[in-house]
Amino acid sequence: MDHDDRVIYFVKKSLTFRREFINPFANEGDPPAIDNMRPEIRKELIDYCHYAHGLVQADLRSLHRCRDQAIGDAN
């Protein structure tokens, strides 16, 4: 991950005390493939998708759908 993350604000879909989430697709360049993400980055994606987009299941199909939404958030 670059340290050049952009800040994206959103209304959380569920309650949490956590205030910052990482959208792995917010950086410029080609978006990383979900299958090639390190486990800690994939966990950040799951958390981001859960709180930003209401992701319930963390299966690969749901993550790909959320990936498309997350890329749209970054633009």
trRosetta pair geometry for C-beta under 8 A, 3 or more apart (Angstrom, degrees):
i j d omega theta_ij theta_ji phi_ij phi_ji
1 5 7.3 7 172 -63 110 108
1 22 7.2 -13 -142 -176 154 141
1 24 6.8 -97 -103 -128 108 81
1 27 7.5 168 -158 -23 69 144
1 41 6.4 173 -50 -107 113 117
2 5 6.8 163 88 -48 82 63
2 27 4.9 119 38 -122 125 150
4 27 5.8 92 84 -125 94 104
4 28 7.8 -45 114 21 130 89
5 22 6.5 -75 -129 -136 151 87
5 23 7.6 136 -157 52 106 73
5 26 5.6 57 -156 86 74 127
5 27 6.4 -64 -99 -65 52 92
6 26 4.6 -143 46 165 91 113
6 27 7.2 166 -3 -82 90 45
6 74 6.6 116 57 -146 130 84
8 23 5.7 9 30 1 140 143
8 26 6.0 -136 -22 -109 123 131
8 73 5.4 67 -165 155 152 109
8 74 6.8 -77 -69 -92 141 55
10 51 7.7 126 93 125 120 85
10 52 4.7 49 95 -131 162 89
10 73 7.3 -29 -66 -141 129 133
12 15 7.1 107 115 -95 131 26
12 16 6.4 -136 -168 31 153 95
12 51 4.7 -37 -139 -173 90 96
12 52 7.4 -55 -113 -77 52 42
13 50 7.3 -141 61 151 116 50
13 51 5.9 176 33 -161 83 34
13 52 7.0 7 -8 95 107 5
13 53 6.8 -48 -23 85 146 11
13 54 3.9 -138 -178 -76 163 79
14 50 7.0 -47 30 153 124 92
14 51 6.3 -102 46 -111 82 67
14 54 7.5 119 -26 -115 95 66
16 51 6.3 -64 19 -104 137 129
18 21 7.0 79 135 -65 119 84
18 47 7.7 -50 108 -180 164 128
18 51 7.5 -109 79 -74 117 164
21 44 7.1 147 -172 -170 72 81
21 47 5.8 -156 -135 118 108 103
21 48 4.5 142 159 -98 123 78
21 51 6.0 -166 -66 63 155 132
21 52 6.8 -152 87 -39 156 110
22 26 7.8 -126 -174 16 60 125
22 41 7.9 -87 106 -139 134 66
22 44 4.3 -17 63 -180 112 133
22 45 8.0 -58 94 -62 86 49
22 48 6.3 -96 75 -60 45 127
23 26 4.1 91 84 -36 106 108
23 45 7.9 74 -142 -112 42 65
23 48 5.2 148 -89 -160 63 154
23 52 7.5 24 -85 -19 108 166
23 70 5.2 -178 -156 -166 105 107
23 73 6.2 -119 -138 90 159 128
23 74 6.1 -171 123 -69 136 103
24 27 7.8 -45 176 13 43 100
24 31 7.7 95 117 -157 88 86
24 32 6.2 -64 152 40 122 116
24 37 7.0 -1 -164 -119 170 130
24 41 5.6 82 -99 -179 137 102
24 44 6.3 116 -49 95 101 115
24 45 5.3 -40 6 -76 124 99
24 48 7.6 -164 -4 18 77 154
24 70 7.4 34 50 145 70 147
25 31 4.7 4 -123 -124 99 114
25 32 7.8 -133 -85 29 72 75
25 67 6.6 125 -48 -160 147 72
25 70 4.7 111 40 122 130 105
25 71 4.7 -81 157 -84 145 66
25 73 7.8 99 83 57 109 94
25 74 5.3 -135 117 -18 83 146
26 70 7.8 -82 -51 169 73 92
26 73 7.4 -50 -90 102 89 96
26 74 4.3 -165 -115 -113 51 113
27 74 7.8 -52 13 -155 25 143
31 67 7.0 126 154 -178 145 108
31 71 5.8 -58 -70 -95 150 118
32 36 6.1 -123 178 79 96 105
32 37 5.8 106 125 -80 128 85
32 41 7.5 -4 82 141 155 146
33 36 4.4 68 70 15 99 106
33 37 7.3 -145 93 -31 52 78
34 37 5.8 -36 -156 -2 38 118
34 42 6.9 89 -165 -117 75 99
34 45 7.2 -155 -123 117 94 169
34 60 6.8 148 109 -144 140 81
34 63 5.2 121 -142 129 154 126
34 64 6.5 -110 0 -77 149 70
34 67 6.2 -103 -56 -69 117 142
35 60 7.8 29 -75 -134 85 122
37 41 4.5 -128 -173 90 104 112
37 42 4.3 135 104 -61 126 86
37 45 6.8 -23 -171 -7 173 138
38 41 4.7 84 57 11 82 106
38 42 6.9 -152 89 -8 38 89
39 42 5.6 -56 -144 38 31 113
39 43 6.3 36 155 -23 65 103
40 43 5.6 -47 -148 32 33 115
40 44 6.7 39 149 -20 61 100
41 44 5.5 -48 -153 32 37 114
41 45 6.6 40 147 -20 64 101
42 45 5.5 -49 -152 33 36 115
42 46 6.5 39 149 -20 66 102
42 63 7.9 -7 -157 -142 91 149
43 46 5.6 -49 -148 35 34 113
43 47 6.4 35 153 -17 65 104
44 47 5.7 -54 -148 38 31 111
44 48 6.1 33 153 -20 65 107
45 48 5.7 -54 -144 38 30 112
45 49 6.1 26 158 -16 65 109
45 63 6.6 60 131 -150 125 107
45 66 7.4 129 168 108 94 125
45 67 7.5 2 -164 -87 129 82
45 70 7.4 -63 -145 -54 88 171
46 49 5.9 -57 -144 40 27 108
46 50 6.2 31 155 -24 63 107
46 55 6.9 -130 -158 100 58 145
46 58 4.8 10 -129 -122 121 124
46 63 7.1 -46 -87 -102 75 108
47 50 5.7 -54 -147 33 29 113
47 51 6.4 4 165 1 65 110
48 51 6.6 -71 -145 47 24 93
48 52 5.4 -4 171 5 67 124
48 70 6.6 65 124 -111 128 128
49 52 6.4 -59 -116 52 21 95
49 53 5.1 -41 -161 46 61 114
49 55 3.8 34 133 -15 100 145
49 58 7.9 132 75 -110 131 77
49 62 7.6 125 151 142 146 94
49 63 6.8 -132 -27 -120 170 61
49 66 3.8 22 -129 -174 127 154
49 69 7.7 107 -125 68 88 120
49 70 6.8 -68 -83 -55 85 120
50 53 7.6 -5 -40 57 5 69
50 54 7.2 12 -166 -147 38 12
50 55 4.6 -79 -81 61 50 93
50 56 7.7 107 -124 -78 82 27
52 69 7.9 168 116 124 110 119
52 70 7.4 90 88 -97 145 85
52 73 7.0 -3 168 -89 143 162
53 66 5.4 169 68 -129 152 97
53 69 5.3 94 -102 108 147 154
53 70 7.6 -91 -26 -60 137 79
55 58 6.8 74 148 -84 122 63
55 62 5.8 119 -148 158 102 119
55 63 7.7 55 -143 -86 146 55
55 66 5.3 -9 -77 -79 128 144
56 62 7.6 -110 56 -145 63 155
57 62 4.9 153 84 -20 87 160
58 62 6.6 -115 -122 77 15 127
58 63 6.5 43 -167 -59 59 105
59 62 5.1 89 57 12 75 104
59 63 7.0 -144 96 -6 36 92
60 63 5.6 -57 -145 38 32 112
60 64 6.4 34 156 -21 66 103
61 64 5.9 -54 -151 33 29 110
61 65 6.6 28 151 -17 63 105
62 65 5.7 -54 -150 36 34 112
62 66 6.2 30 152 -15 67 108
63 66 5.6 -55 -144 42 32 110
63 67 6.1 47 151 -33 65 101
64 67 5.3 -42 -146 24 32 120
64 68 7.0 36 153 -19 60 97
65 68 6.0 -51 -162 29 33 111
65 69 7.0 28 144 -11 63 105
66 69 5.4 -55 -152 40 42 112
66 70 5.9 43 150 -23 73 105
67 70 5.6 -53 -142 37 30 112
67 71 6.4 32 155 -21 63 103
68 71 5.9 -50 -148 33 29 111
68 72 6.6 31 151 -17 60 106
69 72 5.5 -57 -155 37 34 114
69 73 6.5 41 147 -26 66 101
70 73 5.4 -45 -150 28 37 117
70 74 6.7 36 152 -21 63 102
71 74 5.8 -54 -154 32 35 112
71 75 6.9 32 151 -21 64 105
72 75 5.9 -57 -151 30 36 110
